[in-house]
Amino acid sequence: MSGYWVRNAGFALLATVVAVPSGFAEGPTYAKEVSRLMQENCQQCHRPTSVAPFSLMNYRETKARAKMIKEVVTSKRMPPWFADPAHGKFSNDRRLTDDQINTLVAWIDGGAPLGDEKDMPEPKQFVDGWQIGQPDVIFELPIEIDVQATGVVDYQNYQVETNFDQDMYVQAAEALPGNTKVVHHIIVTAIDPANPRDRANREHVAGMAPGAEPVWFEPGTAGIIPKGSVLNFQMHYTPTGKAEKDRSKIGIVFAKEKPKYISKTQGAFNTKFAIPAGNDNHEVLSSWTFDENARLLTLMPHMHYRGKDFKYTAVFPDGREQVLLAVPRYDFNWQLTYRLDEPLLLPAGSRIDCVAHFDNSDKNAANPDPKSEVKWGDQTWEEMMIGWFRYTALPDGETDLLKHDAQDSD
């Protein structure tokens, strides 16, 4: 979320010397250093109306969570980021630097002082929960949804007319849950009236899941919602023990001019697997081949609770291989998209190979049932194996770039 900061050593007042990071005359303070760290790395999710379970928008809230903050940043559980740094560079890399971690630890070990309030930055502004700023248009579910108190809620699909009288180009889009307690995920796709039955090629507009970011594109690139499209909201609700209501929505910011590149969403799927009961390292493979010259933009691996690791490899027509993303410790609780720092140019005939491993044993604490064989299914106690990615076609006038890209990789 479209969307969303070693070990916890004890602190002894007289016996412990706190290491102060270089650049500080004394220890860091909330007003001067920590407030800015929180704005840049935490508040996108840790604020009212967003997905995190508590807010970190001010000194009082941050100091109250200081002990927990130290534990999660030193163990590198927060901010959530699972890419192996040996493969690929990503523009949305959420990892804190060593200096940032040291600053937070020194501040906490130094008693979490406020400092001089004159050093405080201006509060970071968020618009009614929107991370993309004020949308140009907002579409809500057509009705308020009643979510049952207990049991299993099958995936729900609701459709909303856009009434667009021309193709619309999407610079940014964000799906926003109406009730974060019950909404597990939202997937909004555009049904093209020219091909309403073509489910496989519906364009993904935006989605919401734990840890997911809004969809946004660099200037010159945009998604497309064809003229007259209907938006399909796929809703996954998780009962809380009492009856709930929801009316989720999507906000869209349009490109100011027709883009040079139009984004497409695809996935390398495998729906035919069967993970044996008790198997702690079951391998599943999938592939997808480009039939046009392409610019690869993002990668998003998707599995459920038994997901263990995931890897994308590009295989070029000349046989070269390049690992694009390796996630050695997959966590279903964080549905992260990895945005390539620079688009990767792929000639027609290139292939995306994905390999995933699943742990269906009792060693996996998240496993709903290690005694059962598991196959493809929508519900989280079933499994999926999808290597999602976004790309754009490479115009004919830019095909010479493919030669330079191949030379640069030699």
Secondary structure as GFF3:
##gff-version 3
##sequence-region A 1 410
A	DSSP	pi_helix	30	34	.	.	.	ID=ss1
A	DSSP	alpha_helix	35	41	.	.	.	ID=ss2
A	DSSP	alpha_helix	59	64	.	.	.	ID=ss3
A	DSSP	alpha_helix	66	74	.	.	.	ID=ss4
A	DSSP	alpha_helix	98	109	.	.	.	ID=ss5
A	DSSP	three_ten_helix	117	119	.	.	.	ID=ss6
A	DSSP	beta_strand	137	140	.	.	.	ID=ss7
A	DSSP	beta_strand	145	147	.	.	.	ID=ss8
A	DSSP	beta_strand	156	161	.	.	.	ID=ss9
A	DSSP	beta_strand	168	176	.	.	.	ID=ss10
A	DSSP	beta_strand	183	191	.	.	.	ID=ss11
A	DSSP	beta_strand	203	208	.	.	.	ID=ss12
A	DSSP	beta_strand	215	216	.	.	.	ID=ss13
A	DSSP	beta_strand	221	225	.	.	.	ID=ss14
A	DSSP	beta_strand	230	237	.	.	.	ID=ss15
A	DSSP	beta_strand	244	246	.	.	.	ID=ss16
A	DSSP	beta_strand	249	254	.	.	.	ID=ss17
A	DSSP	beta_strand	261	269	.	.	.	ID=ss18
A	DSSP	beta_strand	274	275	.	.	.	ID=ss19
A	DSSP	beta_strand	282	289	.	.	.	ID=ss20
A	DSSP	beta_strand	294	302	.	.	.	ID=ss21
A	DSSP	beta_strand	307	315	.	.	.	ID=ss22
A	DSSP	beta_strand	321	327	.	.	.	ID=ss23
A	DSSP	beta_strand	338	346	.	.	.	ID=ss24
A	DSSP	beta_strand	351	358	.	.	.	ID=ss25
A	DSSP	beta_strand	374	375	.	.	.	ID=ss26
A	DSSP	beta_strand	386	393	.	.	.	ID=ss27
A	DSSP	three_ten_helix	396	398	.	.	.	ID=ss28
A	DSSP	alpha_helix	400	409	.	.	.	ID=ss29
###
